[in-house]
Structure formats: structure tokens, C-alpha cells
Amino acid sequence: MYFTDRGIEELEKRRGEEEVSLAWLAEQLRTFVDLNPEFETPVERLATWLARLDDEDDDE
């Protein structure tokens, strides 16, 4: 188990039943980076990965 799994598990436990829009998630990520600029690169990588999940080019 990675250290980050604890945060993911807490997120799922506390908010797993909620439905949110991607626009809401994007705004929360922007706010997080504004408050924690040292995490800009990892958040950017996560957002890019999520945005490209369905890209056929990545499957090759």
C-alpha cells in the first residue's frame, strides 16, 4: 500500500456516494494548487492522465 492510498481511501469513504462534475473537480484542483504550489507538477500530471484516459494513441 502506498502512503497516498490512505487519502484515496478516506476520499472514497467520505465522498464515495457523491456525484460531481469534472468542472467542479477542475476547480478544486486549481484551488489546491493555489494553496499548495509545490504540488503543481503532480496535479498537472494527474489532470492530464485523467483527461487522456480514453485516448487510443496511449494504448499502443
Residue frames as a rotation matrix with the C-alpha (Angstrom) as fourth column:
MET 1
0.584 0.812 0.000 0.00
0.812 -0.584 0.000 0.00
0.000 0.000 -1.000 0.00
TYR 2
-0.372 -0.648 0.665 1.29
0.608 -0.711 -0.353 3.42
0.701 0.273 0.659 -0.93
PHE 3
-0.817 0.017 -0.576 1.08
0.478 -0.540 -0.693 6.28
-0.323 -0.842 0.433 1.56
THR 4
-0.848 0.487 -0.211 -1.33
-0.530 -0.767 0.360 8.05
0.013 0.417 0.909 -0.80
ASP 5
-0.585 0.660 -0.472 -3.73
0.246 0.699 0.672 5.11
0.773 0.277 -0.571 -0.63
ARG 6
-0.592 0.363 -0.720 -4.84
0.775 0.009 -0.632 6.33
-0.223 -0.932 -0.286 2.79
GLY 7
-0.717 0.304 -0.628 -6.00
-0.261 -0.952 -0.163 9.61
-0.647 0.047 0.761 1.31
ILE 8
-0.726 0.450 -0.520 -7.73
-0.500 0.175 0.848 7.83
0.472 0.876 0.098 -1.55
GLU 9
-0.587 0.506 -0.632 -9.46
0.619 0.784 0.053 5.51
0.522 -0.360 -0.773 0.91
GLU 10
-0.632 0.356 -0.689 -10.59
0.473 -0.527 -0.706 8.47
-0.614 -0.772 0.165 3.02
LEU 11
-0.771 0.335 -0.541 -11.92
-0.589 -0.696 0.409 10.22
-0.240 0.635 0.734 -0.08
GLU 12
-0.649 0.524 -0.552 -13.86
-0.130 0.639 0.758 7.13
0.750 0.564 -0.347 -1.08
LYS 13
-0.589 0.406 -0.698 -15.20
0.791 0.467 -0.396 6.61
0.165 -0.786 -0.596 2.44
ARG 14
-0.588 0.305 -0.749 -16.28
0.323 -0.760 -0.564 10.21
-0.741 -0.574 0.348 2.99
ARG 15
-0.217 0.442 -0.870 -17.44
-0.631 -0.743 -0.221 11.18
-0.744 0.502 0.441 -0.50
GLY 16
-0.917 -0.309 0.253 -17.76
-0.057 0.729 0.682 7.94
-0.395 0.611 -0.686 -2.45
GLU 17
-0.260 0.908 0.329 -21.52
0.818 0.388 -0.425 8.24
-0.514 0.158 -0.843 -2.84
GLU 18
0.178 0.304 -0.936 -21.40
-0.050 -0.947 -0.317 11.79
-0.983 0.104 -0.154 -4.23
GLU 19
0.293 -0.104 0.951 -21.58
0.948 0.163 -0.274 12.70
-0.126 0.981 0.146 -7.88
VAL 20
0.201 -0.308 -0.930 -19.51
0.091 -0.939 0.331 15.66
-0.975 -0.151 -0.161 -9.03
SER 21
0.994 0.091 0.063 -18.85
0.076 -0.157 -0.985 17.29
-0.080 0.983 -0.163 -12.37
LEU 22
0.247 -0.951 0.185 -15.43
0.965 0.224 -0.139 17.41
0.091 0.212 0.973 -13.94
ALA 23
0.149 -0.130 0.980 -15.74
0.186 -0.970 -0.157 21.19
0.971 0.206 -0.120 -13.87
TRP 24
0.895 0.191 0.403 -16.10
-0.354 -0.249 0.902 21.02
0.272 -0.950 -0.155 -10.08
LEU 25
0.750 -0.661 -0.008 -13.10
0.584 0.656 0.477 18.70
-0.310 -0.363 0.879 -9.81
ALA 26
0.109 -0.716 0.689 -11.02
0.802 -0.346 -0.487 21.00
0.587 0.606 0.537 -12.03
GLU 27
0.432 0.116 0.894 -11.89
-0.230 -0.945 0.233 23.97
0.872 -0.306 -0.381 -9.80
GLN 28
0.983 -0.080 0.162 -10.92
-0.137 0.254 0.957 22.04
-0.118 -0.964 0.239 -6.66
LEU 29
0.468 -0.864 0.186 -7.59
0.880 0.476 -0.001 21.07
-0.087 0.164 0.983 -8.25
ARG 30
0.115 -0.386 0.915 -6.92
0.417 -0.817 -0.398 24.71
0.902 0.427 0.067 -9.16
THR 31
0.731 0.224 0.645 -7.71
-0.436 -0.573 0.694 25.80
0.525 -0.788 -0.321 -5.61
PHE 32
0.906 -0.423 -0.019 -5.45
0.320 0.654 0.686 23.08
-0.278 -0.627 0.728 -4.19
VAL 33
0.176 -0.887 0.428 -2.54
0.944 0.028 -0.329 24.16
0.280 0.461 0.842 -6.41
ASP 34
0.317 -0.009 0.948 -3.13
0.011 -1.000 -0.013 27.82
0.948 0.015 -0.317 -5.49
LEU 35
0.848 0.085 0.522 -2.82
-0.507 -0.156 0.848 26.86
0.153 -0.984 -0.089 -1.82
ASN 36
0.510 -0.658 0.554 -0.01
-0.024 0.633 0.774 24.32
-0.860 -0.408 0.307 -2.39
PRO 37
0.709 -0.170 -0.684 2.07
-0.690 -0.365 -0.625 25.45
-0.143 0.916 -0.376 -5.38
GLU 38
-0.368 -0.905 0.214 4.72
-0.839 0.422 0.343 22.80
-0.401 -0.053 -0.914 -4.68
PHE 39
-0.334 0.335 0.881 2.19
0.165 0.941 -0.295 20.20
-0.928 0.047 -0.370 -5.92
GLU 40
0.201 0.440 -0.875 1.61
-0.721 -0.538 -0.436 21.89
-0.663 0.719 0.210 -9.29
THR 41
-0.515 -0.485 -0.707 3.51
-0.849 0.405 0.340 19.24
0.121 0.775 -0.620 -11.30
PRO 42
-0.970 0.159 0.185 1.86
0.115 0.967 -0.229 16.15
-0.215 -0.201 -0.956 -9.76
VAL 43
-0.119 0.981 -0.156 -1.61
0.082 -0.147 -0.986 17.71
-0.990 -0.130 -0.062 -10.02
GLU 44
0.057 0.062 -0.996 -0.92
-0.897 -0.435 -0.078 18.65
-0.438 0.898 0.030 -13.64
ARG 45
-0.831 -0.430 -0.353 0.18
-0.541 0.775 0.327 15.08
0.133 0.462 -0.877 -14.38
LEU 46
-0.728 0.639 0.247 -2.92
0.327 0.642 -0.694 13.64
-0.602 -0.424 -0.676 -12.72
ALA 47
0.124 0.817 -0.564 -5.22
-0.272 -0.518 -0.811 16.01
-0.954 0.254 0.158 -14.61
THR 48
-0.200 -0.277 -0.940 -3.52
-0.972 -0.068 0.226 15.21
-0.127 0.958 -0.256 -17.92
TRP 49
-0.986 -0.166 0.016 -3.71
-0.165 0.985 0.056 11.47
-0.025 0.052 -0.998 -17.23
LEU 50
-0.411 0.906 0.107 -7.42
0.307 0.248 -0.919 11.72
-0.859 -0.345 -0.380 -16.39
ALA 51
0.147 0.463 -0.874 -8.09
-0.611 -0.652 -0.449 13.84
-0.778 0.600 0.187 -19.46
ARG 52
-0.203 -0.379 -0.903 -6.40
-0.973 0.180 0.143 11.32
0.108 0.908 -0.405 -21.76
LEU 53
-0.356 0.051 0.933 -7.75
-0.492 0.839 -0.233 8.05
-0.795 -0.542 -0.273 -20.34
ASP 54
0.505 0.691 0.518 -9.74
0.109 0.544 -0.832 7.27
-0.856 0.477 0.199 -23.48
ASP 55
0.317 -0.450 -0.835 -7.05
-0.883 -0.462 -0.086 8.27
-0.347 0.764 -0.544 -25.99
GLU 56
0.991 0.074 0.115 -6.46
-0.021 0.913 -0.406 5.38
-0.135 0.400 0.906 -28.37
ASP 57
0.518 -0.855 -0.018 -2.89
-0.332 -0.181 -0.926 6.56
0.788 0.486 -0.377 -29.04
ASP 58
-0.011 -0.532 0.847 -1.89
-0.994 -0.087 -0.067 5.82
0.110 -0.842 -0.528 -25.42
ASP 59
0.680 0.370 0.633 -2.93
-0.494 0.869 0.022 2.17
-0.542 -0.328 0.774 -25.77
GLU 60
0.880 -0.336 -0.337 -0.28
-0.175 0.430 -0.886 1.42
0.442 0.838 0.320 -28.38
